[in-house]
Amino acid sequence: MSEDIKPTELVQSLVKGLVVIQAFNQQRPAMTLSEVASVTGYTRAATRRFLLTLVNEGFAKQEGKLFSLTAKVLNLGFAYLSTVDVWHNAKPIMEQLVEQLNESCSAAVLDGNDVVYVARVATTKRIMSITLNVGTRLPAISTSMGRMLLASLSDSALDEYLNQCDLVKHTQYTLVDKVALKADILQVRTQGYSIVEQEFELGLTSISVPVHNGAGEVIAALNVSTHMSQTARQQILEVILPALKHSVKRIEQLG
């Protein structure tokens, strides 16, 4: 606590609610009311009120006796992630990658059902029909950055996302089968990168890798987009992917 802030100036219920949210982690993705109370040190009655409030507001879900967070919790960090200095400082690294590959590079975070662009360096050549800028929103499920970020979710959060998201067929290649989508996302989680070919726009291929914070958590995704007619898949894997990973390592070192 800051020495300049008096305890009487704090909203204790908000403080406790945040503690309840932080009780969930990779080791404790789902807990009973009693388990949450034990972790937080709050009474069962107080814990129940906090959990039901989170469920009512869409930040948590209840399945039988188990409570778990939903993907909506990611919204809490979006404003921070989109304004932190790391993306300003990362721009020279992205510019070097663009100069090396002659392809556009972007970074995005997950916000609800969308990815939101937080940084972008484009080439003069145009490969998409829409203009992409910082703040642009695209459907996460049909983009490589979106699937990379979805792959970082817990199994329960991923299932929650897939159950409630609307699937739109943007091209004839767009995956709209939820079983196939989950299999693809789990493969992305295993291999550590995501490639999406012509699912959002014809001719567009994009490859993304995760960006981690100091605690090893995925906070964003970095991608390179190219046109299928100009870049073979083998070249994407052998040339673009290593360069993309190298740039991410440099960005992660910025802190």
Secondary structure, 3 states (H helix, E strand, C coil): CCCCCCHHHCCHHHHHHHHHHHHCCCCCCEEEHHHHHHHHCCCHHHHHHHHHHHHHCCCEEEECCEEEECHHHHHHHHHHHCCCHHHHHHHHHHHHHHHHHCCEEEEEEEECCEEEEEEEECCCCCCCCCCCCCCCEEEHHHCHHHHHHHCCCCHHHHHHHHHHCCCCCCCCCCCCCHHHHHHHHHHHHHHCCEEEECCCCCCEEEEEEEEECCCCCEEEEEEEEEECCCCCHHHHHHHHHHHHHHHHHHHHCCC
